[in-house]
Amino acid sequence: SFLLACSASLGRPPTFFGAMARNTGRLLAAAGVCMALLLVGPCFVPGPLAAPAPEVVTFNPALAASAALPVLTMLAEDAEAKYGDSRRWSAVLVPLTTLVIPAVAMGIFTIY
């Protein structure tokens, strides 16, 4: 009845598939909203009364050493290349990065 009135006002005959597509879209939208609500739940931190009791913390020497590493790097010298080293590396890296690596990558792409 409503479908007939809507399709008659548009000048088209009623179709079953048009109504089914609308219902399917509504069903997918409702399923999307339900999934979003299920996924949003774990995103929030529990209140102070619902929080679990804190664990007993023991000293971890590996963790202390890894925390001290950034401080130890300040003691090291700056890395700098000498003029001869720079020239030598440029002679190797420039052709390697501009000719060899792209050619190998294109060849692998073509063969694959």
N, C-alpha and C positions, 0 to 999 in steps of 0.2 A: 504494500500500500504506500508506504513512504518512498520506497525505491521507485515505484511506478510514478508517483507524483514528481519526484526529482527528475527522473529521466524524461517525463512528459514535458516538464518545463524547459528542459534543454533541447527538446526536439529529437531526442534519440530514443531508440527502443531500449528497454532495460536489459542489462546483461548480468549473468550470474558471476562472471569472472571479475567484473569491476567491484562488486560487493565483497567477493572473496578476497580480493587484493587489499581492500580497505581493512577488512577484519584481520588479515594476516599482518598488515602494518601495525595495527593496534596491538596485536598479540606480541609482536617483536618489540614494540616500544615498552609494553608492560614487563616483558622478560628482561629488557635492558635496565629498567628502573629497579627491578628486584635484584639483579646481579650487582648493580652499583651500590645498593643499600647493604648487600652482604659484604662487599669488598670495603666499604667505608668503615665498618665496625671496628676492625683491628687497627685502624689508623690512629686511634686516640689513646692517650696515656691514661691508665686507671687512676682514680682518685687516691688520696693518701690512705684512706681506710682499706681500700681494696688492693693496695700494692703488696707484693710479696716481701717477706722479711729479708733484709740485706744479708749477703753471705759473709762469712769470716774471711778476711783477706790475709794472705800470707805473703812474705817477701819473695819476690821472684827475681833472682839475679840476672837472668837473661833479659827480662824487661827493663831492669835498671841500666844494663849495659847498652841496650838499644836506645834508651832515652838519652844517654850520655854521648852517643856518637855525633850528633850535630855540634856539640860543644867542642869535641876533639878535632873536627874539621877546620876550626878557626886556627889551629896551631900549624896546619900544613902550609907549605909555600904555594904561591900562585903558580898555576901551570902556564908556562909560556914557551912558545916554540922559538928556536933560533932561526936566523934568516935562512941558513942553508937547509934546515929541516923543512921549513915552510915551502921552499922552492921544490924540494924533492917530493913532498906530499902533493903539491899542486900538479906536478908532472904526472903523477899516478892517478889522482882522484878526478881530475877534470875529464880526461878521456874515458875513465871508467864510468862516471855518472852520466856523461852526455852521449856516449857511443855504445859501450858494451852492455850496460844494464838495460837501456831501452831496447836494444836489438834482441837481447835474450828474452825480455818480457814479451815483445811482439812475436818472436818466433814461437814461444810457448803458447801464446794465445792462438796463433794461426794453426799450430799442430793440434791443439786441444779441440 
